[in-house]
Amino acid sequence: MNRAELADFLRRARTRLSPSDVGLAEGSRRRTPGLRREEVAQLAGMSTDYYTRLEQRRGSHPSRQMLTALARALRLTDTERDHLFHLAGEEPPRPGTSSGHVRPGLLMILDRLHDLPASVLSDWGESLAQNTMSIALSGDLRGVNLIRRWFTQPGTRALFPPENHEAHARSHVASLRAVTAARPDDPGPAALVAELRAASREFEELWQSHEVVVRRPSPKRFLHPVVGTLDLDCEVLLGDGLGHGQCLVVHSARPGTDTYERLELLRVIGLQDLSPARNL
């Protein structure tokens, strides 16, 4: 690990970004250009103290997950992400495996969708990025695997009506089976399958049914603890431009409906006192 070069690279990547580049408010007048250290830490889901130590050449060796989070927070290109991994003494993600890296252009699109809940997911359930509306809807899920969460933390299902739980569970398992068959050498999905087959009887039974499906646009009902029931249209956008094995998920409501008004209310409320949703 080259601490000096890593610190310099992080500092330069941080100072070339403005708050508007990452969907943050400009706030008070800034004495120096770029993002503040605490803003990068917030975007990457780490403590400000730990990030500061990295920039001061004092930080411990960051994990691969942490490096991926930093690459997203700093809007690094694929080449810059690989350079970040090399400076930390890690091999960059191999082609054909799940890297978790979200392209800067896609993150910019995500930030511009300020009035609709939008997120970037991997095809095996990793929540890679969310905009503010998505966090307001379902809580901060960045870095969380939604399939693991569904089968190991049953309380998190409260965001959805009980009558829809079985369909959600079957969809999770069927999509994960499709991914493991398509990329048998990818260690991430394979490890998740092994973990959940051992941890969840429900998952094991559904796995044995051998259903296969990929994510498709579909309506979804949410039971939000603050604004109430939301019947949302779910659009799933796929394509090579999104990155390997990634999709952009956008939820919307039809104008004139109760859900449209409630979604507008959620936008106004934003993240004010939404701790119940975060704990789902």
Buried (B, 14 or more C-beta within 10 A) or exposed (E): EEBEBBBBBBBEBBEEBEBEBBBBEEEEEEEEEBBBBEBBBBBBBBEBEBBBBBBEEEBEEBEBEBBBBBBBBBBBEBEBBBBBBBBBEBEBBEEEBBBBBBBBEBBBBBBEBEBBBBBBBBBBBBBBBBBBBBBBBBBBBBBBBBBBBBBBEEEBBBBBEEEBBEEBBBBBBBBBBBBBEEBEEBEBBBEBBEBBBEEBEBBBEBBEEEBEBBBEEEEBBBBBBBBEEBBBBBBBBBEEEBBBBBBBBBBBBEEEEEBBEBBEEBBEEEEEEBEEBBEB
